[in-house]
Amino acid sequence: MTGIEYFSRVLNDPAADVTRRDRAAACLALIELRSGRVQVLGKKAAQQIAAATAGQGTAWGDDLRYTGSPVEASVDWADLLKLDPHAASMPPMPPDDE
């Protein structure tokens, strides 16, 4: 039986003393960290992960999902120019296919 197997068995044993389980967890974490199977994240990586998963599992989680441009693709620029009285002094908008 390896050390990882032993500490895992002690950690998962509900009849084991709480102090013994805590010590087994600490030893197991140290073994896992030294083995290279677990990588410690830096602050930037942790922030990127937190930002990517923000709101997941909450009622407002879908509010953060980007669904596309707020301006619809079928906007007619001529109609927009009619709404703005100062549009004549504005340079023309470039076509979308550039």
C-alpha positions in Angstrom: 0.0 0.0 0.0 1.4 3.4 -1.0 1.3 6.5 1.2 -1.3 8.1 -1.0 -3.6 5.0 -0.7 -3.1 4.9 3.1 -3.8 8.6 3.7 -6.8 8.4 1.3 -8.2 5.5 3.2 -7.8 7.3 6.5 -9.3 10.5 5.1 -12.4 8.7 3.8 -12.9 6.6 6.9 -15.9 8.1 8.8 -15.0 6.0 11.9 -11.5 7.6 12.1 -10.7 10.3 14.7 -11.2 13.8 13.4 -7.6 14.8 14.3 -6.3 11.7 12.5 -8.3 12.6 9.4 -7.0 16.2 9.5 -3.4 15.1 9.7 -4.0 12.5 6.9 -5.5 15.3 4.7 -2.5 17.6 5.4 0.0 14.8 4.5 -1.9 13.8 1.4 -2.0 17.4 0.3 1.7 17.7 0.7 2.3 14.5 -1.2 0.0 15.6 -4.0 1.7 19.0 -4.2 5.2 17.6 -4.3 4.3 15.0 -6.9 3.5 17.6 -9.4 0.0 16.4 -10.1 -1.4 19.5 -8.5 -0.3 23.0 -9.7 -0.5 26.0 -7.6 -2.2 28.9 -9.4 -0.8 32.4 -9.3 -2.9 35.4 -8.6 -3.5 36.3 -12.2 -4.6 32.8 -13.2 -6.9 32.6 -10.2 -8.5 35.9 -11.1 -9.0 34.8 -14.7 -10.7 31.6 -13.6 -12.9 33.6 -11.2 -13.9 36.1 -13.9 -14.7 33.3 -16.4 -16.9 31.5 -13.9 -18.5 34.5 -12.2 -22.2 34.1 -11.7 -22.4 30.4 -12.6 -25.0 28.6 -10.6 -26.8 31.8 -9.6 -30.0 33.4 -10.7 -28.2 36.3 -12.4 -25.5 34.1 -14.1 -27.1 34.4 -17.5 -26.9 38.2 -17.3 -23.1 38.1 -17.7 -23.2 35.9 -20.8 -22.2 37.9 -24.0 -24.8 37.2 -26.7 -23.4 39.5 -29.4 -23.5 43.1 -30.4 -26.1 45.3 -28.7 -26.7 46.9 -32.1 -28.5 44.6 -34.5 -26.7 43.7 -37.8 -29.6 44.9 -39.9 -29.3 48.6 -38.9 -30.0 50.9 -41.8 -27.5 53.8 -41.6 -29.8 56.0 -43.6 -32.5 55.7 -41.0 -30.0 56.6 -38.2 -28.9 59.7 -40.1 -32.5 60.9 -40.3 -32.7 60.7 -36.5 -29.6 62.9 -35.9 -29.8 66.5 -37.2 -26.0 66.9 -37.0 -25.4 63.8 -39.1 -24.6 65.8 -42.2 -21.4 67.0 -40.6 -20.4 63.5 -39.6 -18.1 61.5 -41.9 -19.8 58.6 -43.7 -19.6 55.2 -42.0 -17.4 52.6 -43.7 -19.0 49.5 -45.0 -19.0 46.3 -42.9 -17.1 44.2 -45.3 -13.7 46.0 -44.9 
